[in-house]
Amino acid sequence: MKEKNSREHTTEPLPKLGPGPYVELMQKTATKSTDQKSAYIGLLSLWLGDNILDVMDLNLAQYDITESKFDLLLLLTLHEGHTQVTPSALAERLGIRRASVTAMLDWLEKRSWIIRESSARDRRSVHVRISPEGKELVEKVLPSFWSTCGSLMEDLEQDERDVLEKVLLKLNTNIEKRLGMGR
């Protein structure tokens, strides 16, 4: 019997590459019409988005919830009493598959943070709303959530924050137009 390589089972993290190898790969694989500087900034934006979600998840872990699940609870909170919310509408707004929303709703329902109800008009249709326990959680988590959001900007000067706000609003508006929906 062949002995397994002991390195096969280590959980060493992948080494940090930095942007260099990505830029080299882009130079080899991007079309001539690609503005490589813009593509590089887009790549940095993707990384920033991932890192922000990781920071938020670390800070929300004390409440046993992730940013994506908390975002769903926030949507239910903000739409409460205005409209009946369906899992399909949540999936569309969050930009994820219906099956992913169903899994999230299952997880939230097990903790009594949401309530699913059959539609009075069409029993095949389900509406979702936040439960009193879910509201209590949102109220408890929001101060930490806002504090974490604010901490993301702590290394920026006020004039940098002003410019970043303008740029982010412009980018977000453009992306929402492309997607045909927004927050």
Secondary structure, 3 states (H helix, E strand, C coil): CCCCCHHHHCCCCCCCCCCHHHHHHHHHHCCCCCCHHHHHHHHHHHHHHHHHHHHHHHHHHHHCCCHHHHHHHHHHHHHCCCCCECHHHHHHHHCCCHHHHHHHHHHHHHCCCEEEEECCCCCCCEEEEECHHHHHHHHHHHHHHHHHHHHCCCCCCHHHHHHHHHHHHHHHHHHHHHHCCCC
